[in-house]
Amino acid sequence: MRKYLQIVDRNRASKWKRFANLIIDRIIFNLFFLVIGFAGAFLDRILEQYYFTDLLIEFSEIGRLWDMLITSILFFTYTFLMEFFTKGRTIAKYITGTKAITIDGENPTLKEYFIRNISRIVPFDFLSFLGENGWHDSWSDTRVINIEKYNAEIQYKREIEQIGNKEIA
C-alpha cells in the first residue's frame, strides 16, 4: 500500500490544464495521422501506384465501432509509450507544465502507466473529472501535478529542514 502524500494533492494540476492536456494530445494524435495521409497521397502521386489511397478507402469502410476501437487502441499506445518513456509526460504535459506521478510522489511503474492509460478506454472516462480525480488516476494511484509548484514546495521544505544545520566552509 502506497503512502499518500498531501504535497501531491496540494499541487494537482487544475481541471482546465487536464482538459487542455486531453485536447492538445488529441490534436497532436490527429495531426500525426493527417501527416501520414498526406505523405501517403504524395507517394501515391509520385509512384502512380495509389496503394495508400486504396488502403485509406478500405479503412474508411470498416464501420464506426471498429474505427472507435482501433482509434482508442492507438491513442492508448501513444499516451502509454509517451508517459512511460518520458517519466509521466506527453507532449501536452510538456506544454502545460504538468506530469503524472504516484500518490507517494514517485514515478509510476510500467504496470501503473499501463493501468492509467488502458483505463482511458472506458467510455465516459472524461466525465469522471466532474469528481475529485479521473478514474484512470484513481485506479492507478496516480495524480497529474503542476511540476513548477510541486518542485517549489519540495525546495521550500528542504530549506526549512536545513535551518539550524551548521554549514561547513
C-alpha positions in Angstrom: 0.0 0.0 0.0 1.4 3.4 -1.0 1.7 6.3 1.4 -0.5 9.1 0.3 1.4 12.4 0.4 -0.6 15.7 0.9 2.0 17.6 -1.2 0.9 15.6 -4.2 -2.7 16.6 -3.6 -1.9 20.2 -3.0 -0.1 20.5 -6.3 -2.5 18.7 -8.5 -3.0 20.3 -12.0 -6.2 22.2 -12.4 -9.1 20.6 -14.3 -8.6 23.2 -17.0 -5.0 22.1 -17.5 -6.1 18.4 -17.5 -8.7 19.3 -20.2 -6.1 21.2 -22.2 -3.8 18.1 -22.0 -6.6 16.0 -23.5 -7.3 18.4 -26.3 -3.7 19.1 -27.1 -2.8 15.3 -27.1 -5.8 14.6 -29.3 -4.8 17.4 -31.8 -1.2 16.0 -32.0 -2.6 12.5 -32.4 -4.8 13.5 -35.2 -2.1 15.7 -36.9 0.2 12.6 -36.9 -2.4 10.7 -39.0 -3.0 13.7 -41.2 0.7 13.9 -42.0 0.8 10.2 -42.7 -2.2 10.6 -45.0 -0.7 13.5 -46.9 2.7 11.6 -47.2 0.9 8.5 -48.5 -1.1 10.5 -51.0 2.1 12.3 -52.1 3.9 9.0 -52.6 0.9 7.5 -54.5 1.0 10.5 -56.8 4.8 10.3 -57.4 4.8 6.5 -57.9 1.4 6.4 -59.6 0.6 3.2 -57.6 -2.2 4.6 -55.4 -1.6 1.9 -52.7 -2.1 4.3 -49.8 -5.2 5.9 -51.3 -6.7 2.4 -51.8 -5.8 1.5 -48.2 -7.4 4.6 -46.8 -10.5 4.0 -48.8 -10.7 0.5 -47.3 -10.2 1.8 -43.8 -13.0 4.4 -44.3 -15.4 1.5 -44.8 -14.6 -0.5 -41.6 -17.6 0.9 -39.6 -18.0 3.2 -36.7 -17.4 0.6 -33.9 -14.2 -0.7 -35.4 -13.0 2.8 -36.0 -13.6 3.8 -32.4 -11.9 0.6 -31.1 -8.8 1.0 -33.4 -8.5 4.7 -32.6 -8.8 4.0 -28.8 -6.1 1.4 -29.0 -3.8 3.7 -31.0 -4.4 6.6 -28.6 -3.7 4.3 -25.6 -0.4 3.3 -27.3 0.5 6.9 -27.8 -0.2 8.0 -24.3 1.2 4.9 -22.7 4.5 5.0 -24.6 4.9 8.7 -24.2 4.3 8.6 -20.4 6.5 5.6 -19.9 9.5 6.8 -21.9 9.3 10.4 -20.6 8.5 9.5 -17.0 5.0 10.8 -16.8 4.7 13.3 -19.6 3.1 13.5 -23.0 3.6 16.4 -25.5 0.6 18.2 -24.0 2.0 17.8 -20.5 5.3 19.4 -21.6 3.3 22.3 -23.0 1.2 22.8 -19.8 4.0 22.1 -17.3 2.3 19.0 -15.8 3.4 15.4 -15.1 1.8 12.2 -13.9 3.3 10.8 -10.6 2.1 8.3 -8.0 0.3 9.4 -4.8 3.5 9.0 -2.9 5.4 11.3 -5.2 7.4 8.7 -7.2 7.5 7.9 -10.9 4.8 5.3 -11.8 5.9 1.8 -12.6 5.2 0.2 -16.0 2.1 -1.5 -14.5 0.8 1.8 -13.2 1.3 3.5 -16.5 -0.5 0.6 -18.2 -3.4 0.8 -15.8 -3.6 4.5 -16.1 -3.7 4.5 -19.8 -5.8 1.4 -20.5 -8.4 2.9 -18.2 -9.0 5.8 -20.6 -10.7 3.3 -23.0 -13.6 3.1 -20.5 -16.5 5.0 -22.1 -17.1 8.4 -20.4 -13.8 8.4 -18.5 -13.6 12.1 -19.3 -16.8 12.6 -17.3 -15.1 11.2 -14.2 -13.3 14.5 -13.8 -16.5 16.1 -12.5 -15.5 14.5 -9.2 -12.1 14.8 -7.5 -10.0 12.6 -9.7 -10.4 10.8 -13.0 -11.0 7.1 -13.0 -7.7 6.5 -14.7 -6.0 8.4 -11.8 -7.9 6.6 -9.1 -7.4 3.1 -10.5 -3.7 3.6 -10.9 -3.0 5.6 -7.7 -1.5 8.4 -9.8 -2.1 12.2 -10.0 -1.2 14.8 -12.5 0.7 17.6 -10.8 1.8 21.1 -11.7 5.6 20.5 -11.8 6.7 24.0 -11.0 4.5 24.4 -7.9 5.4 20.8 -6.7 9.1 21.4 -7.1 8.9 24.8 -5.4 7.1 23.3 -2.4 9.7 20.5 -2.1 12.5 23.0 -2.3 10.9 25.1 0.3 10.5 22.1 2.7 14.2 21.2 2.2 15.3 24.8 3.0 13.1 24.7 6.2 14.8 21.4 7.2 18.2 22.9 6.7 17.6 25.8 9.1 19.8 25.2 12.1 22.2 22.9 10.4 25.8 24.1 10.7 27.4 25.0 7.4 31.0 23.8 7.0 33.1 26.2 4.9 
